[in-house]
Every structure is written in structure tokens, then in C-alpha cells.
Amino acid sequence: MFRRVVPSSSSAQNGDMHRRLPSSSPLISDDYIPRTVEHIFINYRLRRVGLLRAFGTDVGTLYNLCDPGYKEDLSLYGYPDGTWDVQEACMVLPPNLPEPAVGINLARDRMRAIDWVTLVAEHCDSWLLSLAFFFSVGLSRDDRDSLFERINDLPTLAEKVKEYYPGQLIQSRIQQANLEN
């Protein structure tokens, strides 16, 4: 599922700016800072679910949103409500949180689609881990070990991308998205 969009008056004019609806649940709020192993892992897993959707069923939309001729320095965000978004690097996250890789769209047209999607997935893996360990700074050593073990039991996003797209399947997903637009 792609992110929820609410047009504002300025976005109605330029059509390219969107904002997400705030969540009513504190565990999936963008500005909620999880403090326990369980809550950090839930946050990690839900952000990962959103990114998996971006790389899976929504890969054509992701590819099209990352057109390097449209905007520069785009980042892919996974949110703790299971949605994802591509935006310019800005104040999407609270200012104290680690930021995802910037400029994921710049190499898109110089690489094969599968290589580009895999590279973006690797950057997202790194960002998710940095978020999880940023949140875990106040945990004990045993709790951090427990969190890492739980995270490490899941396949990485890059591994899932390679599993999703054997051969040229990704090209057909991108072409299908282009036909739907």
C-alpha cells in the first residue's frame, strides 16, 4: 500500500507535494520513540512492511516516482503504519532520527532496473537498522542482543527483492505500472 495522501492548498497548485495523515495510535505515530525491545521491533517490522510493498506490488509506482528528471535528491521512507513514500530529503521524520539515503533516483536511468531496486533496498536495510539501533540506545546489552537477533531472523529487503524478481519480471511490473498511469 502506498502512502495516504491529503492534498493541501499549495499541493493542489503544483501537484507534487503531499503530506501523510497522522495516525491515532501512538505505536504507529511518526514521532513516537519506542523504548522497549518489543516496541522497537514492531516499529522496525512495520516500516519494513511498507518498504516491502514498495519493492513488491508497488515497484512500478516506486520506479516512476523516482524519475531523476523530475526532482533531485529523493529518499524512500517506510513509516510505522506500514506505508511508504518517496520525497525530497526534508523534515519528513522528527529531526533527531537518522535519515534514509538521499538521491536514490539519481542512478536510476544508468542502471538496470533490478540493480537499481536492489541498491535502493540495500540502502533501506541500512536505514532500518540505524533506526532500530538509534531507538535501542537506552536498552541494556542483553536487550540490544535480543533485538538484533529478532531483526537478524528476518530476511533483508535486498534478499526479498532478489526473491521477488527472478529474471526479467521487474521490467514487466514497471511496464504494467506505466500502462496504468
Secondary structure by P-SEA (a helix, b strand, c coil): cccbbbbcccccccccbbbbccccccccccccccccaaaaaaaaaaaaaaaaaaaccaaaaaaaaaccccccbbbbbbccccbbbbbcccccccccccccccccccccccccaaaaaaaaaaaaaaaaaaaaaaaaccccaaaaaaaaaaaaacccaaaaaaaacccaaaaaaaaaaaaac
